Amino acid sequence: MLETLIENEQYNIGYLCTTRQCELGRAEHTAMRWVAADGERKDFTYRDLDGLSNRFANVLKNLGFSPGDVFFTFLPKTPEQFSTFLGSLKAQVITGTLFSNFGEEAILDRVGDAKAKGIITKKSYLKKINRVRDRMPALQYVILVDGEEHQSPDVLSYTQLMDAASPEFSTPPTPPDTPSILHYTSGSTGKSKGVLHAHRSVLMQHQTARDILQLTPEEIYWCTADQGWVTGTSYGIIGPWSVGVTQVHYGGQYDAQAWFHLLEQEGVTIWYTAPTALRMLMREDPALYRRFDLSRLKYIFSVGEPLNPEVIHWARKVLHHDIYDTWWQTETGAIMIANRPGLEIRPGSMGLPVAGVEPAIVSDSGEMLPGKEQGNLCLKPGWPSMFVTYWNNEEVYRQKFRNGFYFSGDTAYRDEDGYYWFMGRSDDVINTAGHLVSPFEVESALLEVDEVAESGVIGAPDDLLFEKVVAFISLRPPFEYSRELELKIRLHVSNKVSSFATPQEMIFVDSIPKNKSGKIMRRVLKARYLGTDAGDLSTLDI
């Protein structure tokens, strides 16, 4: 199947997901069934998707974008999200996606760092961009999907631009190493890092969509992930459409009844979602699910954070389905280790490696560890979807590769049968509902509140979110805790960073533990919160 996808060394993702599908006889096959939050439905064929993405490629070309320029989408789930993403890639423009709930500082950290030339968004999000636009001098164009007319020479109407653009576009030859997608992910000690991929990633995304997710053109597939997240691009756009599948895309938020109505109404056969969503579904009345006919649903897959064994047991009992957990990262670009149909599921395990992927458990000193010993989860470099670099941060990129391995930042062990078991993070990054949150970013936002003198942020176990964001806060005299102050802090973090980075819990303390060099000792805060031993405190600045 891969042999028929790539022809004449054309690796362009936008082309392979649209034009190539038409060439393979799927022009009139439904590519996307768009279901709006109010239930309104609209189908887009591969021919439709090809024409819309061609128009947008011409829009960027007409505005003077060149291969290697950077363009971002800053949209909720809308049909325009998909056609603009694919059109940008056809034009060989490096394309990034932002969560629609990002605050102004999160936008600045990403769009500013990337020196993006353009961004597409909605009028209601424009004020966030405008508040930091003077700090993003490279940003030449803002395109509004809901703007009927151009507002100014640099704030443009998507509708007008598309009406003036041709639906014909000849995608330039795109070698496999051509830069493609830029996703930003959080670090524990600094600002978010731009993870750059190349068009060759489609090889791995295609392979895993077919072999792990079991996608074929005959399936009806629904990935619930937002396109701001790498899952939403790798398996909500690229992998499925490179296979020629029909995708359902839903514009609404989580609602158990709406979700199951969608599964039944659209006849979804393969469903990819997140453990947090599944844990939310577990809290619903089981009688709800008996009202829906899921007889067409073949497989449920999960991604984002470890899948609790109790979720698997619940799904077997209530949904009468197994759930197949998958492990991968923004940096890996595609699924690396997975449970899948045909393999025994060991509840709590990440599963077995994907074909062509070579994982290993490695000590901090670089030695490979034998079975059942916990260590760093590493991968032998060379898989097609491996990231190219960290944008503007080549030194940190090189630090991820040691002793011939890519160090993922996760810790795990391997059992006697080769199954991998996730144990935790080797850094302080917080995984809350599948979103990686930098404690540094939250601490920085907290310190912008006038009443806050110091802050320290940790992740703590949570039954629903996997980890919740917990903030320890020391106030400036004479300020004292109040409910109003807590609300002010929450709103500030949400507006500056994002809603999912907002602390679920705040603990007000007299001081924040630091070492003698001034670094926040988050492990001490975490031990205090969990009531465990904090370990060596010799470097604590008392």
C-alpha positions as CSV (number, residue, x, y, z in Angstrom):
1,M,0.0,0.0,0.0
2,L,2.9,2.4,0.8
3,E,4.4,1.6,-2.6
4,T,1.3,3.0,-4.3
5,L,1.2,6.1,-2.1
6,I,4.7,7.5,-2.9
7,E,5.3,8.2,-6.6
8,N,8.1,10.0,-8.3
9,E,9.7,10.8,-4.9
10,Q,6.9,13.1,-4.0
11,Y,6.7,13.1,-0.2
12,N,4.6,16.2,0.2
13,I,2.0,15.5,3.0
14,G,-0.6,17.9,1.6
15,Y,-0.4,16.3,-1.8
16,L,-0.4,12.7,-0.5
17,C,-3.5,13.3,1.6
18,T,-5.5,15.0,-1.2
19,T,-4.3,15.0,-4.8
20,R,-2.7,11.6,-4.5
21,Q,-6.0,10.1,-3.1
22,C,-7.8,11.5,-6.1
23,E,-5.3,9.9,-8.4
24,L,-5.8,6.6,-6.7
25,G,-9.5,6.7,-7.6
26,R,-10.9,8.2,-4.4
27,A,-11.9,11.6,-5.7
28,E,-15.6,11.1,-4.9
29,H,-14.9,9.1,-1.7
30,T,-15.9,11.0,1.5
31,A,-12.8,12.3,3.2
32,M,-14.4,14.3,6.0
33,R,-17.9,14.2,7.5
34,W,-18.0,17.5,9.4
35,V,-20.5,17.5,12.3
36,A,-21.0,20.9,14.0
37,A,-21.7,21.3,17.7
38,D,-25.4,21.9,16.8
39,G,-25.5,18.6,14.8
40,E,-25.4,20.1,11.3
41,R,-23.5,17.8,9.0
42,K,-21.5,18.4,5.8
43,D,-19.5,15.9,3.8
44,F,-16.3,16.8,1.9
45,T,-14.9,14.5,-0.7
46,Y,-11.2,14.1,-1.4
47,R,-11.9,16.2,-4.5
48,D,-13.3,18.9,-2.3
49,L,-10.4,18.7,0.1
50,D,-7.9,18.9,-2.8
51,G,-9.6,21.9,-4.3
52,L,-9.8,23.8,-1.0
53,S,-6.2,23.1,0.0
54,N,-5.1,24.0,-3.5
55,R,-6.8,27.4,-3.1
56,F,-5.2,28.0,0.2
57,A,-1.7,27.1,-1.2
58,N,-2.4,29.7,-3.8
59,V,-3.5,32.2,-1.1
60,L,-0.1,31.9,0.6
61,K,1.7,32.0,-2.7
62,N,-0.2,35.2,-3.7
63,L,0.7,36.8,-0.3
64,G,4.4,36.1,-1.0
65,F,5.0,33.1,1.2
66,S,8.0,31.0,0.2
67,P,9.1,27.5,1.1
68,G,10.5,27.5,4.6
69,D,8.3,30.4,5.8
70,V,6.3,29.6,9.0
71,F,2.5,29.8,9.2
72,F,0.2,28.9,12.2
73,T,-3.4,28.0,12.5
74,F,-5.1,29.3,15.7
75,L,-8.6,27.9,15.4
76,P,-11.1,25.7,17.1
77,K,-12.2,22.6,15.2
78,T,-13.6,23.9,11.9
79,P,-13.4,22.6,8.3
80,E,-11.0,25.5,7.6
81,Q,-8.5,24.0,10.0
82,F,-7.9,21.1,7.7
83,S,-7.9,22.7,4.3
84,T,-5.5,25.5,5.5
85,F,-3.2,23.0,7.2
86,L,-2.9,20.8,4.1
87,G,-2.7,23.8,1.7
88,S,0.2,25.3,3.7
89,L,2.1,22.0,3.4
90,K,1.4,21.9,-0.3
91,A,3.2,25.3,-0.6
92,Q,6.1,23.8,1.4
93,V,5.4,26.4,4.2
94,I,6.3,25.1,7.7
95,T,2.9,24.7,9.4
96,G,2.2,25.0,13.1
97,T,-1.0,24.5,15.0
98,L,-2.1,26.3,18.3
99,F,-4.8,25.3,20.8
100,S,-7.7,27.7,20.6
101,N,-7.6,28.2,24.4
102,F,-4.0,29.4,24.4
103,G,-3.4,32.7,26.2
104,E,-1.4,35.6,24.8
105,E,2.0,34.6,26.4
106,A,1.6,31.1,25.0
107,I,0.9,32.6,21.6
108,L,3.9,34.9,21.8
109,D,6.2,32.0,23.0
110,R,5.4,30.0,19.9
111,V,4.5,32.4,17.1
112,G,7.2,34.8,18.2
113,D,9.9,32.1,18.6
114,A,9.1,30.7,15.2
115,K,9.2,34.1,13.6
116,A,5.9,33.1,11.8
117,K,5.0,35.2,8.8
118,G,1.3,34.5,9.1
119,I,-1.5,33.1,11.2
120,I,-5.2,32.2,10.6
121,T,-7.7,32.7,13.4
122,K,-11.2,33.9,14.3
123,K,-12.2,37.5,15.0
124,S,-12.9,36.6,18.7
125,Y,-9.3,35.5,19.1
126,L,-7.8,38.5,17.4
127,K,-7.5,40.5,20.6
128,K,-5.1,38.0,22.1
129,I,-2.9,38.3,19.1
130,N,-3.1,42.1,19.1
131,R,-2.0,42.3,22.7
132,V,1.4,40.8,21.9
133,R,1.7,41.6,18.2
134,D,4.2,44.4,18.7
135,R,6.5,41.8,20.1
136,M,6.2,39.6,17.0
137,P,7.7,41.8,14.3
138,A,8.0,38.9,11.8
139,L,4.2,38.5,11.7
140,Q,3.0,40.1,8.5
141,Y,-0.5,38.7,8.0
142,V,-3.4,37.7,10.2
143,I,-6.2,35.9,8.2
144,L,-9.7,35.8,9.7
145,V,-11.9,32.8,8.8
146,D,-15.0,34.7,9.8
147,G,-14.0,38.0,8.2
148,E,-16.2,38.9,5.2
149,E,-13.9,41.8,4.2
150,H,-10.3,42.7,4.7
151,Q,-9.9,44.9,7.8
152,S,-6.5,46.3,6.8
153,P,-3.6,45.4,4.6
154,D,-2.4,42.9,7.1
155,V,-5.7,41.7,8.7
156,L,-7.3,39.8,5.8
157,S,-10.6,38.0,5.0
158,Y,-10.2,34.3,4.4
159,T,-13.3,34.4,2.3
160,Q,-12.1,37.1,0.0
161,L,-8.6,35.5,-0.3
162,M,-10.1,32.1,-1.2
163,D,-12.6,33.5,-3.7
164,A,-9.7,35.2,-5.5
165,A,-7.5,32.0,-5.5
166,S,-7.4,29.3,-8.2
167,P,-8.4,25.7,-7.2
168,E,-5.6,24.5,-9.4
169,F,-2.2,24.1,-7.8
170,S,0.9,22.1,-8.8
171,T,2.6,20.9,-5.7
172,P,6.3,21.3,-6.1
173,P,8.5,18.2,-5.8
174,T,9.1,17.7,-2.1
175,P,12.0,15.6,-1.0
176,P,11.5,13.6,2.2
177,D,13.7,15.8,4.4
178,T,11.8,19.0,3.5
179,P,10.6,20.7,6.8
180,S,6.9,20.3,7.4
181,I,5.2,20.7,10.8
182,L,6.2,22.7,13.9
183,H,4.6,21.6,17.1
184,Y,5.5,23.2,20.5
185,T,5.9,21.1,23.6
186,S,6.6,22.0,27.2
187,G,9.9,21.7,29.1
188,S,10.4,21.6,32.8
189,T,13.0,24.4,33.1
190,G,12.2,26.9,30.3
191,K,9.8,28.0,27.6
192,S,8.1,25.6,25.2
193,K,10.3,24.0,22.5
194,G,9.5,23.9,18.9
195,V,9.6,20.3,17.6
196,L,10.3,20.4,13.8
197,H,9.3,17.5,11.6
198,A,9.9,16.7,7.9
199,H,7.5,15.5,5.2
200,R,9.0,12.0,5.4
201,S,7.0,11.6,8.7
202,V,4.1,10.6,6.5
203,L,5.8,7.2,5.9
204,M,5.5,6.3,9.6
205,Q,2.1,7.9,10.1
206,H,0.7,6.0,7.1
207,Q,2.3,2.7,8.3
208,T,0.9,3.0,11.9
209,A,-2.5,4.2,10.8
210,R,-2.8,1.1,8.7
211,D,-1.1,-1.5,10.8
212,I,-1.9,-0.3,14.4
213,L,-5.1,1.6,14.0
214,Q,-6.3,-0.8,11.3
215,L,-7.5,1.9,9.0
216,T,-8.5,1.2,5.4
217,P,-10.6,3.3,3.0
218,E,-13.7,1.3,4.0
219,E,-13.5,2.4,7.7
220,I,-15.3,5.3,9.4
221,Y,-12.8,6.8,11.8
222,W,-13.1,9.4,14.6
223,C,-10.1,10.9,16.4
224,T,-11.3,13.2,19.2
225,A,-7.9,15.0,19.5
226,D,-7.7,18.8,18.9
227,Q,-5.4,19.8,16.0
228,G,-3.3,21.9,18.5
229,W,-2.0,18.5,19.7
230,V,0.3,16.3,17.6
231,T,-2.3,13.5,17.8
232,G,-4.7,15.8,16.0
233,T,-2.3,16.3,13.1
234,S,-0.6,12.9,12.9
235,Y,-3.8,10.9,13.4
236,G,-6.5,13.4,12.9
237,I,-5.2,14.5,9.5
238,I,-2.1,12.8,8.0
239,G,-2.2,9.1,8.8
240,P,-5.9,8.6,8.1
241,W,-6.1,10.7,4.9
242,S,-2.9,9.1,3.6
243,V,-4.7,5.8,3.8
244,G,-7.9,7.2,2.2
245,V,-10.2,6.8,5.1
246,T,-13.5,8.6,5.9
247,Q,-13.0,10.8,9.0
248,V,-15.6,12.2,11.3
249,H,-14.7,15.5,12.7
250,Y,-16.8,17.0,15.5
251,G,-16.9,20.7,16.4
252,G,-18.5,20.2,19.8
253,Q,-17.0,19.7,23.3
254,Y,-17.1,16.6,25.5
255,D,-20.7,15.4,26.1
256,A,-21.2,11.7,26.7
257,Q,-24.6,11.6,25.1
258,A,-23.6,13.6,22.1
259,W,-20.5,11.5,21.6
260,F,-22.3,8.2,21.7
261,H,-25.0,9.6,19.4
262,L,-22.2,10.5,17.0
263,L,-20.7,7.0,17.2
264,E,-24.0,5.4,16.5
265,Q,-25.3,7.9,13.9
266,E,-22.1,8.0,11.8
267,G,-21.4,4.3,12.1
268,V,-17.9,4.9,13.5
269,T,-15.8,1.7,13.2
270,I,-12.5,2.9,14.7
271,W,-12.3,5.4,17.5
272,Y,-9.1,7.1,18.8
273,T,-9.4,9.1,22.0
274,A,-7.7,9.9,25.3
275,P,-7.7,8.2,28.8
276,T,-9.1,11.4,30.4
277,A,-12.1,11.3,28.1
278,L,-12.6,7.6,28.9
279,R,-12.3,8.2,32.6
280,M,-15.0,10.9,32.2
281,L,-17.2,8.4,30.4
282,M,-16.7,6.0,33.3
283,R,-18.4,8.5,35.6
284,E,-21.6,8.5,33.6
285,D,-24.6,6.3,34.4
286,P,-24.0,2.9,32.6
287,A,-27.6,3.0,31.5
288,L,-26.7,5.8,29.1
289,Y,-24.6,3.5,26.9
290,R,-27.3,0.8,26.6
291,R,-29.4,3.3,24.6
292,F,-26.9,3.3,21.7
293,D,-26.2,0.8,19.1
294,L,-22.4,0.5,18.7
295,S,-22.5,-2.7,16.7
296,R,-20.4,-1.2,13.9
297,L,-17.6,-0.1,16.3
298,K,-14.7,-2.5,15.9
299,Y,-11.8,-0.9,17.8
300,I,-11.1,1.7,20.4
301,F,-7.6,3.2,20.8
302,S,-6.2,5.5,23.4
303,V,-3.3,8.0,23.6
304,G,-2.0,10.9,25.7
305,E,-1.2,9.5,29.1
306,P,-1.1,6.0,30.6
307,L,-4.3,4.0,30.4
308,N,-5.4,2.8,33.8
309,P,-6.2,-0.9,34.0
310,E,-9.6,-0.1,35.5
311,V,-10.6,1.8,32.3
312,I,-9.9,-1.4,30.3
313,H,-11.9,-3.5,32.7
314,W,-14.8,-0.9,32.6
315,A,-14.8,-0.9,28.7
316,R,-15.0,-4.6,28.5
317,K,-17.9,-4.7,30.9
318,V,-19.9,-1.7,29.8
319,L,-18.9,-1.1,26.2
320,H,-18.0,-4.7,25.4
321,H,-14.8,-3.6,23.7
322,D,-11.1,-3.7,24.5
323,I,-9.2,-0.5,24.5
324,Y,-5.8,-0.5,22.9
325,D,-3.3,1.9,24.5
326,T,-0.6,3.6,22.3
327,W,2.6,5.4,23.3
328,W,4.4,8.1,21.4
329,Q,5.4,11.7,21.7
330,T,5.5,15.0,19.8
331,E,9.1,14.3,19.1
332,T,8.5,10.8,17.7
333,G,5.8,12.1,15.3
334,A,4.0,8.7,15.2
335,I,3.1,5.7,17.4
336,M,6.2,3.8,18.7
337,I,4.9,1.3,21.1
338,A,1.3,0.0,21.1
339,N,-1.3,-2.5,22.0
340,R,-3.2,-3.6,18.9
341,P,-5.7,-6.1,17.7
342,G,-4.2,-9.6,17.6
343,L,-1.9,-9.0,20.6
344,E,-2.8,-10.0,24.2
345,I,-3.6,-6.9,26.2
346,R,-1.8,-6.7,29.5
347,P,-3.8,-4.0,31.3
348,G,-1.5,-1.1,32.3
349,S,1.1,-2.0,29.7
350,M,2.1,0.3,26.7
351,G,2.3,-2.9,24.5
352,L,4.9,-3.9,22.1
353,P,7.1,-1.9,19.6
354,V,5.9,-1.0,16.2
355,A,7.7,-2.7,13.3
356,G,10.9,-0.9,12.6
357,V,11.1,0.8,16.0
358,E,13.9,-0.3,18.4
359,P,13.2,0.7,22.0
360,A,15.5,0.1,25.0
361,I,15.6,0.6,28.7
362,V,18.8,2.6,29.4
363,S,20.5,3.7,32.7
364,D,21.4,7.4,33.3
365,S,25.0,6.4,32.5
366,G,24.0,5.0,29.1
367,E,24.0,1.3,29.8
368,M,21.3,-1.0,28.5
369,L,19.4,-2.5,31.4
370,P,18.1,-6.1,31.5
371,G,14.4,-7.0,31.7
372,K,12.2,-5.7,34.5
373,E,14.8,-3.0,35.6
374,Q,13.3,0.5,35.5
375,G,15.3,3.1,33.5
376,N,15.0,5.6,30.8
377,L,12.8,4.7,27.9
378,C,14.9,5.3,24.8
379,L,14.7,4.7,21.0
380,K,17.3,3.9,18.4
381,P,17.2,6.9,16.0
382,G,16.3,6.5,12.4
383,W,12.5,6.0,12.3
384,P,10.9,8.1,9.5
385,S,8.8,10.4,11.7
386,M,11.7,11.3,14.0
387,F,11.8,15.0,14.7
388,V,14.5,17.1,12.9
389,T,15.4,19.6,15.6
390,Y,14.2,21.8,18.3
391,W,13.5,25.2,16.6
392,N,16.2,27.7,17.6
393,N,17.5,25.2,20.2
394,E,19.9,22.8,18.5
395,E,21.9,22.3,21.7
396,V,18.9,21.0,23.6
397,Y,18.1,18.7,20.6
398,R,21.6,17.2,20.7
399,Q,21.2,16.6,24.4
400,K,18.3,14.3,23.7
401,F,20.6,11.9,21.9
402,R,23.3,10.0,23.9
403,N,25.1,6.8,23.5
404,G,23.3,6.1,20.3
405,F,19.8,6.5,21.7
406,Y,17.0,9.1,21.8
407,F,16.1,9.7,25.5
408,S,12.3,10.2,25.6
409,G,12.2,11.7,29.1
410,D,9.9,8.8,30.2
411,T,10.9,6.0,32.5
412,A,9.7,2.4,32.0
413,Y,10.6,-1.2,32.3
414,R,10.3,-4.2,29.9
415,D,8.8,-7.5,31.0
416,E,10.0,-11.0,30.0
417,D,7.8,-11.0,26.9
418,G,8.9,-7.6,25.6
419,Y,5.9,-5.6,26.8
420,Y,6.8,-2.1,28.0
421,W,5.4,-0.6,31.2
422,F,5.3,3.2,31.8
423,M,6.6,4.3,35.2
424,G,6.8,8.1,35.1
425,R,8.7,11.2,33.8
426,S,12.4,11.7,34.4
427,D,11.8,15.5,34.5
428,D,9.1,17.8,36.1
429,V,6.9,18.1,33.0
430,I,3.2,17.7,34.1
431,N,0.9,15.5,32.0
432,T,-2.6,16.8,32.7
433,A,-5.3,15.2,30.6
434,G,-2.8,14.5,27.9
435,H,-1.4,18.0,27.7
436,L,2.2,18.5,28.7
437,V,2.4,21.6,31.0
438,S,5.7,23.3,31.9
439,P,5.8,24.1,35.6
440,F,8.2,27.0,34.7
441,E,5.6,28.6,32.4
442,V,3.0,28.4,35.1
443,E,5.4,29.7,37.8
444,S,6.3,32.6,35.5
445,A,2.7,33.5,35.0
446,L,2.0,33.4,38.7
447,L,4.8,35.8,39.4
448,E,3.2,38.4,37.2
449,V,0.3,38.7,39.7
450,D,1.2,41.6,42.0
451,E,0.3,39.8,45.2
452,V,2.5,36.8,44.5
453,A,6.1,36.8,45.8
454,E,7.2,33.3,45.0
455,S,5.7,30.2,43.4
456,G,6.5,26.5,42.8
457,V,4.4,24.2,40.6
458,I,4.2,20.4,40.6
459,G,2.1,17.7,39.1
460,A,0.2,15.4,41.5
461,P,-1.7,12.2,40.8
462,D,-5.3,12.7,39.9
463,D,-8.0,10.1,39.3
464,L,-9.5,11.9,36.2
465,L,-6.6,14.0,34.7
466,F,-3.8,11.5,35.4
467,E,-1.9,14.5,36.9
468,K,-3.3,17.8,38.2
469,V,-1.4,21.1,38.3
470,V,-0.7,22.1,42.0
471,A,0.7,25.5,42.8
472,F,2.5,26.5,46.0
473,I,2.2,30.2,46.4
474,S,3.9,32.6,48.8
475,L,2.3,36.1,49.0
476,R,3.9,39.5,49.5
477,P,3.1,41.2,52.8
478,P,0.6,42.4,53.7
479,F,-1.5,40.4,51.2
480,E,-3.5,37.4,52.5
481,Y,-5.4,34.6,50.9
482,S,-9.0,35.3,49.8
483,R,-11.3,33.6,47.4
484,E,-11.2,36.7,45.2
485,L,-7.4,36.5,45.0
486,E,-7.5,32.8,44.0
487,L,-10.0,33.6,41.2
488,K,-7.8,36.5,40.0
489,I,-4.8,34.1,39.9
490,R,-6.7,31.4,38.0
491,L,-7.9,33.9,35.4
492,H,-4.5,35.4,34.9
493,V,-2.8,32.0,34.3
494,S,-5.6,31.0,31.9
495,N,-5.3,34.2,29.9
496,K,-1.5,34.1,29.9
497,V,-0.8,30.4,29.3
498,S,-3.9,28.3,28.8
499,S,-6.9,26.9,30.6
500,F,-5.4,23.4,30.9
501,A,-2.3,25.0,32.6
502,T,-4.5,26.7,35.3
503,P,-3.8,25.1,38.7
504,Q,-6.5,22.8,39.9
505,E,-5.2,23.3,43.4
506,M,-3.4,26.2,45.1
507,I,-1.6,25.9,48.4
508,F,-0.5,29.2,50.1
509,V,2.7,28.9,52.1
510,D,5.2,31.2,53.8
511,S,8.1,30.3,51.5
512,I,9.1,28.1,48.5
513,P,12.0,25.7,49.1
514,K,15.0,26.4,46.9
515,N,18.6,25.1,46.7
516,K,21.6,27.3,47.4
517,S,21.7,28.4,43.8
518,G,18.1,29.6,43.9
519,K,16.5,26.7,41.9
520,I,13.0,25.7,43.1
521,M,13.2,22.2,44.6
522,R,10.0,20.8,43.2
523,R,10.7,17.3,44.5
524,V,10.5,18.7,48.0
525,L,7.2,20.3,47.2
526,K,5.9,17.1,45.7
527,A,7.1,15.1,48.7
528,R,5.3,17.5,51.1
529,Y,2.1,17.2,49.0
530,L,2.2,13.4,48.8
531,G,3.5,12.9,52.4
532,T,6.6,11.0,51.2
533,D,10.3,11.3,52.0
534,A,11.9,14.3,50.2
535,G,15.3,12.6,50.1
536,D,18.6,14.4,50.3
537,L,18.1,18.0,51.6
538,S,21.7,18.9,51.9
539,T,21.5,21.5,49.1
540,L,18.3,23.1,50.5
541,D,18.8,26.8,51.3
542,I,17.2,26.9,54.8
